[in-house]
Every structure is written in C-alpha cells, then in structure tokens.
Amino acid sequence: MSNSIDPVALAASASPAASATNASLAVVPEAAASAAPGFGHFIAQSDAIGQGLFVILVLMSVLSWALIVIKGFALALRQRRSQSFLSFFWNATSLEAVQHEIATHGVKEPFAHLTAHAMHAQAHHARYGAAKLEEAGSAKDFLTRTIKKVLDEETMRMESGLTALATIGSTAPFVGLFGTVWGVYHALLAIGASGSGSLDKVAGPVGEALIMTGVGLAVAIPAVVAYNWLTRSNRVWGARLDAFAFELFTFLSTGQTLKTSDVDPPAPSATVRPLQAHR
C-alpha cells in the first residue's frame, strides 16, 4: 500500500484556505482606510451639537470673508476717488468750479459729499435765512451743524460691518474650543465603553476633536487682521476728512463763499445722499 500524496489533491485542498487568507488580507487595508482618523470621520461621528458648531464656524468664515472682500474693495475705491476729488478741489480756481464739477459728475466719495452739502447749506442760509428750527442761528452755526451731520454719517458708513468682524474674531476660537471639549468628551465615553484605554485607541478620537480648535482659529485670525486693518484705514481717512472739513468751513465762512444771486440756491446733485434729520 503506497503512502505517496497526490499533488493535485493537496493543491485542491490548500486552494480554499489560501483564497480565504488572501481575501482577509485584502479586507484589512480597506477596513483600516475606512477607520482612519481624520476631520471628515470626526464630523461624521459627531452628534447634532458637534455638527451644529461646525456649521456655525463655516457660516462665520463665509460672513467674515464676504465682509473683508466688500469692505476692502469699497476702501480701495473710496481712496482712489477721494484722491481724485481732492486733487481737483485744491487745483480749482474757485468754489464755483468745484460746485460745477459736483453738479456735473455727482458725488461718489465722502469729500465730495461733504463739499456738496456744505455749499448747499451756505447758499441756502444766505438766501432764506433761518426759515426752520433746524436752521436757527447764524450762517456759521448752520454750516457747522451741516458739516457735523455729514461727518457723523460718513463715519457710521465707514464703520459699518466692523462690529461683525470684531465679534467673529473674538468668539470663533471659543466656539472651536467648545467643539473640541464636546468631541473629547464623547471620544472618552466611547473609549470607556470599549474597555480599551491604550494610546492608539485614545490618540485618534482626541486628535480629531482638537481639529475644531484649529478651525476656530482659522476663522478668527483673518477676521481680527481685517478688523485692525480696516479700523486703522478708517481712522486715517476720518482724520483727513476732519481736516478737510475745517478747511472747507474756513473757505465758506471767511468771505470766500459762493456768489449769491436772486435765484434759488442750487440743490445738491441727485447723486448726493440727503442728510438724515436728528430726532
């Protein structure tokens, strides 16, 4: 009786075991890839509060970048137009030429807006006097109040949106920190339920939760930088507008005024924003 082993039978018997081993080895990388830690995995495993905090940070980032782009573009445009008007104003031969320029091309920046209203206030008071309570006082008093109104309006217009940037810059890191604390809390609960406290089981979930702090900082830093930049730019241009208002007041109140006539004083151009009455 022969004890030889049939090679064909041995290969056939070994084939299912080898196939099962290869299949299990192929599944391991896929399972490891699916269980790999990351921010997407953290968001997918988060509850409604964690996902809600992430949505809040995304909305903060969108709002801050929208304000940065809009305010930055408006600032650059205002600077270019203001420089052009100031160059024309100081090279004009008379205030009548300035008035004609404003009536022809309209008002597109703060310095022309201030000039248009100041000229109209001076001519209106010279023609009609104190016809209403808001026009009471001398011509200098009325001109001073008009200039102050314009300065207040331009200051509010330049500072609009900065409160939102300051709020985002100051609160976004704490929103991200709260998301981290919430994520770490749930990660520790899951680790405790699994009964495994090894480093490889703790590092992944905790590291994922720490990403929320980074997201909060990524939202806050551009907002803070933009707030400081816009605040300084507005302060510089506000000081220049104040200095120009003093010069304009001097011109209009010391005899270098618009020529008065029997016709009604010219109203500001249609592009000039009307002043809001103080309540």
Secondary structure, DSSP 8 states (H G I E B T S, - for coil): ------HHHHHHHHHHHHHHHHHHHHHHHHHHHHT---HHHHHHH--HHHHHHHHHHHHHHHHHHHHHHHHHHHHHHHHHHHHHHHHHHHH-SSHHHHHHHHHHH---SHHHHHHHHHHHHHHHHHHH-S-SGGG-S-HHHHHHHHHHHHHHHHHHHHHTTHHHHHHHHHHHHHHHHHHHHHHHHHHHHHHHHHT---HHHHHHHHHHHHHHHHHHHHHHHHHHHHHHHHHHHHHHHHHHHHHHHHHHHHHHHTT------SS------TTS-------
